[in-house]
Structure formats: C-alpha cells, structure tokens
C-alpha cells in the first residue's frame, strides 16, 4: 500500500464517459494508431495511475473489502464504455470481467505467440472452477493455429488478425529485382552475456551467413533486437558477432524497425516474431529455430520445410537460401502464405479490427 501511495500517479478528476476503455496502460502504444481519433480512456491495471475520486467513492460506498475489484467496477461505471479493449490476453482476469460488468463489449487482442504454460494454467483453473466460463465478445488472434487452443477455454468470436504492430506498418511494395542484400534479425539477449557467444544458435547462424555472403555478390545487414539501440552500440555488437564487412542497423524505435524490415529483400532469423511478421508480408526469408516456429507452440510442424530448418550447418543454410533466392515471386507468395499466415496473419492497417470497433461505437 505504501509503495502504491508513493510510486503511483494520482488523477484527481472524476472519469468522464467515453466510447472506449483501454484495459492496461501498456496497451495504448500499439492501439493508439487505431484509436487516436476515437473517444477513449485508459484503465491502469498495474496501479501506476490511480483515480482519487473513484478510490474515495469506492471506500465510502463499498468499504475496504474487495477494494481492488470494487474500484475497478466503479471506474467502469463512471466511464460507461461501449467497449473495453486489451492487449494483455495472457491475463485471465480480463476474461472474467464480462460476468462482473456485462453491459459492454469486450475485445482482446493477442500480440505474442503463446506456449503451453498459458493454456495449462487455464486448464488447471477450469478444473478448480468448473462452472466458470472465460468470456469476451471478440478475440483477435495472431493466426488460425491459435484457434484450437483458445476455443477450448474461451467463449468468444475469434478473428485472425495477425500482429497489431506489423499491421500498423504495412508494406508498400514488393521487390522484383535480383536480391542483393540479406537482413539478419539479431536475437541477442543481455541475459546471454555470461554464456560464450559461440554457443548461441543466433551467433552460429550469423557466422554461417558471413561465410555465405563473402562468396556471393550480396550485402549483409544486422538489425539489432532492442528498441533504443543507438548507433553507439555498434562497437558492442561487433565485439559479439565478430568483425567483417557487414552493416549494423540500430533498432531506434518501432517505426524505423518496420521501415527496415519492409525495405528488406531477404531476411534471416532464428525464431523472431519480427521475422515471422516479415514473412507474412511475403518478404523472402529463412529461419533456423531449435523448434519451429518456437518451443511449445500449439501446432506441430516437420523439422524442415519451405523456409525453415531445425537442423543447422553451413551446407543447410546455403541450400535453403539458394532455393528461395531462385524461387519465382509468384510461387513464393503463394506457398509461404499457406504456411506462415496460420502462424502470424497479415491484415494491413488492421482493417478487420477497425471494422468491429466502428460497428460497436
């Protein structure tokens, strides 16, 4: 309680009626391009911002028992939104709100690939609470593969949307000229600094790439992983990935990152969501994950396929890249679309989401 009192920001004004309520302040960054012209408010679930008017009203009218839940319900009543939207669909609490505050529409949006742990939690919860049903009115999922697992636990209308950020940055054109460059999406993590880089799969892929491009007439670029990686990080990355005639591209912010990806002729990665987003736009590329598309994914795939291989060595990497280099764009777009859009779909400008929001408000 003391931590909240001194760390939270306080709002002293009574909440105003709004058409939309964003559930969780961290959701707004990715939702803002869609909602910037809409009438909305934000409910801060992490208590980083507390409305003093609603807090006092709740204590006076409901007492201190179940303070958090009653505060939430009173906030909802004051705003009285037509829809409540969230990107934290791995928080089961959101799917319990329909029972508590039923007179509004609930929209959840998946932004990250889910592993088995999330669904195991839901399974355990449902066993202990057999009469409880998770609900939302609309659930936007990354791809059709997610439908099977989500539908076991959640009562909702499911819509395959793809990645919100990726859709907010649609590609304007496709390369038709011969490929002259490769963009490697780094998955360097600071948690790996105590491990010899030569043991990283990410590192091995890049070393094979350096060997490949030295024998071919192509350029090699490395896109750093973390937003805010300024140009002064280049020395740091070169110390990790090794010297060579490759270009370092800092990940300055979301918009610049997607501009880099959208302008890429060919991408290579280990198991990056950004990589799958690029493939969903039909940008040519290959990936070499330990498990495709990543560990504990809800759908099983073969160890090797059109654009991926779980096995990795110099020969395999060379062969995979050469095969897709030579593939006609028309054939590539058709074949990659049949696979990757079930993992991460592509919906330019999030038109299907906008359609539902406009329908509700």
Secondary structure, 3 states (H helix, E strand, C coil): CHHHHHHCEEECCCCCCCCEEEECHHHHHHHHHHHCCCCEEEECCCCCEEEHHHHHHHHHHHCCCCHHHHHHHHHHHHHCCCEEEECCCCCHHHHHHHHHCCCCEEEEECCCCCCHHHHHHHHHHHHHCCCCCEEEEEEEECCHHHHHHHHHHEEEEEEECCCHHHHHCCCCCCCCCCCCEEEEECCCCHHHCCCCHHHCHHHHHHHHHHHHHHHCCCEEEEECCCCCCCHHHHHHHHHHHCCCCCEEECCCCHHHHHHHHHCCCEEEECCCHHHHHHHHCCCEEEECCCCCCCCCCCCCCCCECCCEECCCCHHHHHHHHHHHHHCCHHHHHHHHHHHHCCCCCCCHHHHHHHHHHHHHC
